[in-house]
Amino acid sequence: MANQEMPIFTRTFELLSWLLPVSNHFSRTHRHTFTQRLLLPAPPAGGSYVQP
C-alpha cells in the first residue's frame, strides 16, 4: 500500500491539469472569481460562502 498513490490526489491532479488550461478561455472577471473560489477553504458544515 505504501507504493500506491491515494486516488484523491491523482484525481485532483487530473482535474486541475484539465481545468487550468480550459480556464484560460474564461473572461478576466470569471477567471478571478474562479481562482478565488478555488483558494477559499471549504464552507463550514451547513454553511455557505454567502456572508450576511
Summary of the structure (lengths in Angstrom):
residues: 52
radius of gyration: 15.0
end to end distance: 45.9
largest distance: 46.8
contacts: 69
relative contact order: 0.08
helix: 56%
strand: 0%
